[in-house]
Amino acid sequence: VGLMIRYYDTGAIRAKMTFDPTLDRSQAELYYKGGKKAAEGVHQGKDKDGEWTYYSEFDGTVRMRESYASGKLHGMSYRYYPSGDVSEEVHWEMDSREGPWIQYFEGGKIRLRSSFVNNMLNGTYEVFFSEELLMMSGTYVDDKSEGTWSYFDENGEIMYTLEYKDGQPVDHEKYMKLMQDTLLRYDTIETPQPVQLF
């Protein structure tokens, strides 16, 4: 068992690696230039292996946890809010996203729910308002919008629907009109004026 320390040009510690040559494994701790821990995990040979944890440079909180096998993302990956609440989870199989993909609002309510097959969005795709009401819902087939997509207001009422085929709106004119209406809605929001100090 041996310890190797790497340094930044400034003299601050960049990495600490504790080696076990009999197993060809090392425990790694990586640091930001300011001295706070950036990440920690295990290398098997030169590849990341097992769970790796990544920290915020600003407040030291855990921001991400990822699982690796032979240097490839494999298993669940989690991202976190500064509060510690999970902001996103996605499942990986040897560097390919496979299975559920969920994003959360701080506090734990679902913000987005979908799934991956062969690293492509496939199946139901839902985005929610913070009150757990649907904002939009549709289907992906191999990363392309397909079928009926529904768009809702904050009261849960359908505002409009669009039909998609191979990732393209079937009625392009309707699509363009809806996009224009959406932009106009945002243009009517009053822009804050600068405050005059003198």
C-alpha positions as CSV (number, residue, x, y, z in Angstrom):
1,V,0.0,0.0,0.0
2,G,1.4,3.4,-1.0
3,L,0.4,7.0,-1.1
4,M,0.9,9.4,-4.0
5,I,0.1,13.1,-3.8
6,R,-0.1,15.4,-6.8
7,Y,0.0,19.2,-6.5
8,Y,-1.1,22.2,-8.4
9,D,1.5,24.8,-9.5
10,T,0.5,26.8,-6.5
11,G,1.5,24.0,-4.2
12,A,-2.0,23.1,-3.2
13,I,-2.9,19.4,-3.2
14,R,-4.5,18.3,-6.4
15,A,-5.0,14.6,-5.7
16,K,-4.2,11.9,-3.1
17,M,-4.1,8.3,-4.4
18,T,-3.7,5.4,-2.0
19,F,-2.6,2.3,-4.0
20,D,-2.9,-1.4,-3.3
21,P,-0.6,-3.0,-5.9
22,T,-1.8,-6.5,-5.0
23,L,-5.3,-5.7,-6.2
24,D,-4.3,-3.0,-8.8
25,R,-6.7,-0.6,-7.0
26,S,-6.4,2.9,-5.7
27,Q,-8.6,5.1,-3.6
28,A,-8.6,8.6,-5.1
29,E,-9.4,12.0,-3.5
30,L,-9.4,14.9,-5.9
31,Y,-9.2,18.6,-4.8
32,Y,-10.1,22.0,-6.2
33,K,-7.3,24.6,-6.2
34,G,-8.8,26.3,-3.2
35,G,-8.3,23.1,-1.1
36,K,-11.9,21.7,-1.0
37,K,-12.5,18.2,-2.0
38,A,-13.8,17.8,-5.6
39,A,-14.4,14.1,-5.9
40,E,-13.6,10.7,-4.4
41,G,-13.8,7.2,-5.6
42,V,-11.8,4.1,-6.7
43,H,-9.7,3.2,-9.7
44,Q,-9.3,-0.4,-10.8
45,G,-6.1,-0.1,-12.8
46,K,-6.7,3.2,-14.7
47,D,-10.5,3.0,-14.8
48,K,-13.0,4.4,-12.4
49,D,-14.8,1.6,-10.6
50,G,-17.7,1.5,-8.1
51,E,-19.3,4.7,-6.7
52,W,-17.8,8.1,-7.3
53,T,-18.9,11.2,-5.4
54,Y,-18.5,14.8,-6.6
55,Y,-18.6,17.9,-4.4
56,S,-19.4,21.5,-5.0
57,E,-16.4,23.8,-5.0
58,F,-18.5,26.5,-3.3
59,D,-20.2,24.9,-0.4
60,G,-18.7,21.4,-0.3
61,T,-22.1,19.7,-0.7
62,V,-22.5,16.4,-2.6
63,R,-23.6,17.4,-6.2
64,M,-23.4,14.0,-8.0
65,R,-22.9,10.3,-7.4
66,E,-22.1,8.0,-10.2
67,S,-21.5,4.2,-10.4
68,Y,-18.8,2.8,-12.7
69,A,-17.7,-0.6,-14.0
70,S,-14.5,-0.9,-15.9
71,G,-14.4,2.8,-16.5
72,K,-17.9,3.0,-17.9
73,L,-21.0,4.5,-16.2
74,H,-23.0,1.5,-15.0
75,G,-25.8,1.7,-12.5
76,M,-27.7,4.7,-11.0
77,S,-26.4,8.2,-11.4
78,Y,-27.7,10.9,-9.0
79,R,-27.5,14.7,-9.1
80,Y,-28.3,16.8,-6.0
81,Y,-29.5,20.2,-5.0
82,P,-27.3,22.1,-2.4
83,S,-29.9,21.1,0.1
84,G,-29.1,17.4,-0.5
85,D,-32.4,16.7,-2.3
86,V,-32.0,14.6,-5.4
87,S,-32.5,16.7,-8.6
88,E,-32.0,14.0,-11.2
89,E,-31.6,10.2,-11.4
90,V,-30.8,8.2,-14.5
91,H,-29.8,4.5,-15.0
92,W,-26.7,3.6,-17.0
93,E,-25.5,0.3,-18.6
94,M,-21.9,0.4,-19.7
95,D,-22.1,4.2,-20.8
96,S,-25.6,3.9,-22.3
97,R,-28.6,5.4,-20.6
98,E,-31.1,2.6,-20.0
99,G,-34.3,2.7,-18.1
100,P,-35.9,5.5,-16.0
101,W,-34.9,9.1,-16.1
102,I,-36.4,11.3,-13.5
103,Q,-35.8,15.0,-12.6
104,Y,-37.2,16.5,-9.3
105,F,-38.1,19.8,-8.0
106,E,-36.3,20.7,-4.7
107,G,-38.5,19.0,-2.1
108,G,-38.9,15.8,-4.0
109,K,-41.8,16.4,-6.4
110,I,-41.3,15.1,-9.9
111,R,-40.4,17.7,-12.5
112,L,-39.8,15.4,-15.5
113,R,-40.3,11.6,-16.0
114,S,-39.2,9.6,-19.0
115,S,-37.0,6.6,-20.0
116,F,-34.2,5.6,-22.2
117,V,-33.7,2.5,-24.4
118,N,-30.3,2.1,-26.2
119,N,-29.3,5.6,-25.0
120,M,-32.3,7.2,-26.7
121,L,-35.6,8.6,-25.3
122,N,-38.3,6.0,-25.7
123,G,-41.8,5.9,-24.2
124,T,-43.8,8.4,-22.2
125,Y,-42.3,11.9,-21.7
126,E,-43.9,14.0,-19.0
127,V,-43.0,17.5,-17.6
128,F,-44.8,18.8,-14.5
129,F,-45.6,22.1,-12.9
130,S,-44.3,22.3,-9.3
131,E,-47.8,21.5,-8.1
132,E,-47.6,18.0,-9.6
133,L,-49.9,19.0,-12.5
134,L,-48.8,18.0,-16.0
135,M,-47.3,20.7,-18.1
136,M,-46.8,18.5,-21.2
137,S,-47.0,14.9,-22.1
138,G,-46.1,12.9,-25.2
139,T,-44.2,9.9,-26.5
140,Y,-40.7,9.5,-27.8
141,V,-39.6,6.7,-30.2
142,D,-35.8,6.5,-30.7
143,D,-35.3,10.1,-29.6
144,K,-38.1,11.5,-31.9
145,S,-41.5,12.9,-30.8
146,E,-44.3,10.6,-32.0
147,G,-48.1,10.7,-31.8
148,T,-50.1,13.1,-29.8
149,W,-48.4,15.6,-27.5
150,S,-50.6,17.5,-25.0
151,Y,-49.8,20.8,-23.4
152,F,-51.6,21.9,-20.2
153,D,-52.1,25.2,-18.3
154,E,-51.4,25.6,-14.5
155,N,-54.9,24.4,-13.8
156,G,-54.4,21.1,-15.5
157,E,-56.6,22.0,-18.5
158,I,-55.4,21.1,-22.0
159,M,-54.4,24.2,-23.9
160,Y,-53.6,22.4,-27.2
161,T,-52.4,19.2,-28.7
162,L,-49.9,18.6,-31.5
163,E,-49.4,15.5,-33.6
164,Y,-45.9,14.3,-34.4
165,K,-44.5,11.8,-36.9
166,D,-40.8,10.9,-36.9
167,G,-40.0,13.9,-34.7
168,Q,-41.8,16.5,-36.9
169,P,-45.1,18.2,-36.3
170,V,-47.7,16.8,-38.8
171,D,-49.5,20.2,-39.0
172,H,-46.5,22.5,-39.4
173,E,-48.7,25.6,-39.8
174,K,-50.5,24.9,-36.5
175,Y,-47.1,24.3,-34.9
176,M,-45.8,27.7,-36.1
177,K,-48.9,29.5,-35.0
178,L,-48.6,28.0,-31.5
179,M,-44.9,29.0,-31.3
180,Q,-45.8,32.6,-32.4
181,D,-48.6,32.8,-29.8
182,T,-46.2,31.6,-27.1
183,L,-43.6,34.2,-28.0
184,L,-46.2,36.9,-28.1
185,R,-47.4,35.9,-24.6
186,Y,-43.9,36.4,-23.3
187,D,-43.5,39.7,-25.2
188,T,-46.5,41.1,-23.3
189,I,-44.7,40.7,-20.0
190,E,-43.5,44.1,-18.9
191,T,-39.7,44.4,-18.9
192,P,-38.4,45.8,-15.6
193,Q,-37.0,49.3,-16.0
194,P,-33.6,50.3,-14.6
195,V,-33.8,52.2,-11.3
196,Q,-32.6,55.9,-11.5
197,L,-30.2,56.5,-8.6
198,F,-29.4,60.1,-9.2
